[in-house]
Protein backbone atom coordinates (compact mmCIF):
# COMPACT_ATOMS: atom_id res chain seq x y z
CA UNK A 1 0.00 0.00 0.00
CA UNK A 2 1.57 3.31 -1.03
CA UNK A 3 1.80 6.03 1.59
CA UNK A 4 1.28 9.72 0.97
CA UNK A 5 4.37 11.57 2.12
CA UNK A 6 4.22 15.30 2.61
CA UNK A 7 7.08 17.74 2.07
CA UNK A 8 8.28 17.39 5.66
CA UNK A 9 8.56 13.60 5.38
CA UNK A 10 10.44 13.93 2.10
CA UNK A 11 12.84 16.50 3.56
CA UNK A 12 13.52 14.23 6.55
CA UNK A 13 14.26 11.30 4.24
CA UNK A 14 16.51 13.43 2.04
CA UNK A 15 18.42 14.69 5.07
CA UNK A 16 18.92 11.16 6.41
CA UNK A 17 20.10 9.95 3.02
CA UNK A 18 22.76 12.65 3.02
CA UNK A 19 23.95 11.65 6.50
CA UNK A 20 22.19 9.01 8.56
CA UNK A 21 24.07 10.13 11.70
CA UNK A 22 22.26 13.46 11.95
CA UNK A 23 20.40 14.14 15.16
CA UNK A 24 16.76 15.17 15.20
CA UNK A 25 17.94 18.63 16.26
CA UNK A 26 20.25 18.96 13.22
CA UNK A 27 17.47 17.89 10.88
CA UNK A 28 15.04 20.29 12.55
CA UNK A 29 17.44 23.19 11.97
CA UNK A 30 17.82 22.24 8.32
CA UNK A 31 14.15 21.98 7.49
CA UNK A 32 12.80 24.48 10.04
CA UNK A 33 10.58 22.07 12.01
CA UNK A 34 10.72 21.34 15.75
CA UNK A 35 12.77 18.36 17.01
CA UNK A 36 9.68 16.64 18.54
CA UNK A 37 7.98 16.81 15.14
CA UNK A 38 11.07 15.30 13.49
CA UNK A 39 11.13 12.52 16.09
CA UNK A 40 7.42 11.75 15.66
CA UNK A 41 7.72 11.74 11.86
CA UNK A 42 10.83 9.56 11.97
CA UNK A 43 9.14 7.04 14.27
CA UNK A 44 6.09 6.95 11.99
CA UNK A 45 8.32 6.32 8.94
CA UNK A 46 10.01 3.47 10.84
CA UNK A 47 6.68 2.01 12.01
CA UNK A 48 5.17 1.94 8.51
CA UNK A 49 8.30 0.18 7.27
CA UNK A 50 9.58 2.94 5.03
CA UNK A 51 12.82 3.29 7.01
CA UNK A 52 14.15 -0.19 7.69
CA UNK A 53 17.56 0.76 9.05
CA UNK A 54 20.26 3.39 9.06
CA UNK A 55 23.58 1.93 7.92
CA UNK A 56 27.06 3.45 7.81
CA UNK A 57 28.79 4.50 4.60
CA UNK A 58 32.34 3.35 5.30
CA UNK A 59 35.40 4.92 3.64
CA UNK A 60 37.63 1.86 3.17
CA UNK A 61 40.62 4.02 2.21
CA UNK A 62 40.98 5.01 5.87
CA UNK A 63 41.28 1.42 7.13
CA UNK A 64 44.46 -0.66 7.14
CA UNK A 65 44.67 -3.83 5.04
CA UNK A 66 43.91 -6.21 7.92
CA UNK A 67 40.83 -4.20 8.87
CA UNK A 68 39.67 -4.06 5.24
CA UNK A 69 40.08 -7.81 4.86
CA UNK A 70 38.12 -8.53 8.04
CA UNK A 71 35.38 -6.05 7.14
CA UNK A 72 35.11 -7.45 3.62
CA UNK A 73 34.85 -11.01 4.96
CA UNK A 74 32.11 -9.93 7.38
CA UNK A 75 30.17 -8.23 4.59
CA UNK A 76 30.46 -11.25 2.30
CA UNK A 77 29.37 -13.59 5.10
CA UNK A 78 26.40 -11.34 5.89
CA UNK A 79 25.34 -11.34 2.23
CA UNK A 80 25.65 -15.13 2.04
CA UNK A 81 23.44 -15.48 5.11
CA UNK A 82 20.80 -13.19 3.68
CA UNK A 83 20.80 -14.94 0.28
CA UNK A 84 18.75 -12.14 -1.18
CA UNK A 85 18.72 -10.39 -4.47
CA UNK A 86 18.36 -6.71 -3.93
CA UNK A 87 15.40 -5.44 -5.89
CA UNK A 88 13.27 -2.41 -5.35
CA UNK A 89 9.58 -2.91 -6.01
CA UNK A 90 7.84 0.19 -7.23
CA UNK A 91 4.11 0.20 -7.90
CA UNK A 92 2.36 2.55 -10.31
CA UNK A 93 5.55 3.95 -11.81
CA UNK A 94 5.24 5.31 -15.32
CA UNK A 95 8.37 5.26 -17.42
CA UNK A 96 8.79 6.99 -20.75
CA UNK A 97 10.55 4.70 -23.18
CA UNK A 98 11.54 5.25 -26.78
CA UNK A 99 11.24 2.90 -29.70
CA UNK A 100 14.52 1.03 -30.19
CA UNK A 101 14.26 1.35 -33.97
CA UNK A 102 12.82 4.78 -34.83
CA UNK A 103 13.44 6.54 -31.50
CA UNK A 104 9.84 7.72 -31.28
CA UNK A 105 7.79 7.65 -28.09
CA UNK A 106 5.89 4.52 -27.09
CA UNK A 107 2.48 5.77 -26.04
CA UNK A 108 0.49 2.59 -25.51
CA UNK A 109 1.54 -0.97 -24.79
CA UNK A 110 4.98 -1.53 -26.36
CA UNK A 111 5.67 -4.27 -28.88
CA UNK A 112 8.37 -6.40 -27.25
CA UNK A 113 11.08 -8.45 -28.93
CA UNK A 114 12.93 -10.86 -26.60
CA UNK A 115 16.10 -12.69 -27.54
CA UNK A 116 18.82 -14.30 -25.43
CA UNK A 117 18.69 -12.26 -22.21
CA UNK A 118 17.67 -9.00 -23.91
CA UNK A 119 14.37 -7.19 -24.40
CA UNK A 120 13.82 -4.50 -26.99
CA UNK A 121 10.74 -2.27 -27.05
CA UNK A 122 9.08 -0.85 -30.16
CA UNK A 123 6.24 1.54 -30.90
CA UNK A 124 4.68 -0.66 -33.60
CA UNK A 125 4.99 -4.06 -35.28
CA UNK A 126 6.59 -2.45 -38.34
CA UNK A 127 9.52 -1.09 -36.31
CA UNK A 128 9.91 -4.48 -34.61
CA UNK A 129 9.94 -6.27 -37.97
CA UNK A 130 12.38 -3.77 -39.52
CA UNK A 131 14.69 -4.06 -36.49
CA UNK A 132 14.73 -7.85 -36.86
CA UNK A 133 15.55 -7.53 -40.56
CA UNK A 134 18.28 -4.94 -40.09
CA UNK A 135 20.01 -6.63 -37.14
CA UNK A 136 19.13 -10.28 -37.85
CA UNK A 137 22.76 -11.42 -38.12
CA UNK A 138 23.79 -9.71 -34.89
CA UNK A 139 20.73 -11.03 -33.08
CA UNK A 140 21.47 -14.59 -34.20
CA UNK A 141 25.09 -14.22 -33.08
CA UNK A 142 24.02 -12.97 -29.63
CA UNK A 143 21.56 -15.86 -29.29
CA UNK A 144 24.27 -18.38 -30.20
CA UNK A 145 26.74 -16.86 -27.72
CA UNK A 146 24.09 -16.86 -25.01
CA UNK A 147 23.18 -20.51 -25.65
CA UNK A 148 26.87 -21.48 -25.67
CA UNK A 149 27.42 -19.75 -22.31
CA UNK A 150 24.43 -21.55 -20.83
CA UNK A 151 25.74 -24.92 -22.05
CA UNK A 152 29.26 -24.38 -20.65
CA UNK A 153 28.14 -22.78 -17.38
CA UNK A 154 28.36 -25.30 -14.50
CA UNK A 155 25.03 -26.01 -12.82
CA UNK A 156 24.69 -25.50 -9.07
Protein Blocks (a to p, Z undefined) as FASTA:
>chain_A
ZZdddfklmmmmmmmmmommbcfklmmmmnopafklmmmmmmmmmmnomambdcddddfk
lpcfklmmmmmmmmmmmmmmnopacddddehiacddddfklopacfbdcddddehjbccd
dfbfklmmmmmmmmmmmmmmmmmmmmmmmmmpccZZ
